[in-house]
């Protein structure tokens, strides 16, 4: 205690500790005794943002949904950590020295991200349910600060990127081992997979989506590892991840794996962006054909034959025949969503408003026995959701952002000779293609498990672009 300020700080801390102990005794709430230690831990995390960021990444697979009230929920512990990280980013940015400010202009991916966010502000102001949309905007803000702002500010730390990826992979690997053990006790059955994942994942869709992203990360670590025993360890980990993916019984994740793994080959050939554009042309052609002469009605299911199957083989057969209830319900919501998008194509209905409106736009021919939608889930297609809630501009900003990220990954891969950055951008490209796939069948970008990885890919690709512009990294 060398200064007066130090003495005041220590005395204030002691007073706070005594006050908490007194309150715990008076109200018979022992948990109040932990408040001072929690406060000190939070202050330390904000003071050491790199440790806070690693803690945030480690918490993502373990976080569970917690309902505060009928209209308010959160994810614990990662969402409070996101808020802390967002606060730390603001503080770091305010106190950065002028010489530490980036010399180059705003990278194109960040420009598109911020432009999309600005458009979101407009759609919030014009929303049919402003309060719901404001909550969405606030959450979007701290997601971007935590998973884009933090990596960009911490990128000069030694081995920051590798450690970040390693922390996320190890955390997810531990959760996966627990889930496999619990699933084994339940006989590895399709009907019990969600029980094995509680409380860390809402269902096998969220679990498998985060799990499939671990494959490119694991392959990247294996590719870069030089020690034989560590390469063997990475191979064993990848075998376990693949087994867990198979036993997740998630068709979307399997499809994402099939789409993501060819990314390395597409990068080498220089066809990554071309494949992305071709995929969107095929989607546009399919949409045009479906709406022509009401061809979409050909896919209307029979209400009484769409059922949920507890046997996975029956589930796959039902999917092929169009009799699986989850597939049929997707058609029901996609048709309603397409009609909503046509109704308000410019600004949409506002973020987080799909549930409030879609039933009046639904076509009865596609209705299933689960169309009451008691869980209040959305359209199960993130691209369509953007069109519905943020209009055509919202959708275009997001599609352009992904296209630019893939284009940038292609440029970096060709520009650099550094194995680290080549492997990094290959892994990011694979994850981005996987993100497109799982979000074409679900809407997970705004969730902590999947959205965090998307924003991390964006940030790390911006970092890779800056790092590989250094003269020693560039091919002659």
Secondary structure, DSSP 4 states (H G I P E B T S, - for coil): --SHHHHHHHHHHHHHHHHHHHHHHHHT-GGGGGHHHHHHHHHHHHHSHHHHHHHHHHHTTT-EEEEEETTEEEEETHHHHHHHHHHHHHHHHHT--GGGS-SS---HHHHHHHHHHHHHHHHHHT-SSHHHHHHHHHHHHHHHIIIIIHHHHHTTSTTHHHHHHHHHHHHHHHHHHHHHHHHHHTTT-GGGHHHHHTTT-SSHHHHHHHHHHHHHHHHHHHHH--SHHHHHHHHHHHHHHHHHHHHTT-HHHHHHHHHHTTHHHHHHHT-HHHHHHHHHHHHHHHHHHHHGGGGGGGGPPPGGG-B--SSHHHHHHHHHHT-BHHHHHHHHHHHHHHHHHHHTTTT-S-TT-HHHHGGGG--GGG--TTTT-TT----S-HHHHHHHHHHHHHHHHHHHHHHHHHHHHHHHHHHB--HHHHHHHHHHHHHHHHHHHHHHHS--TTSHHHHHHHHHHHHHHHHHHHHTTSGGGB--
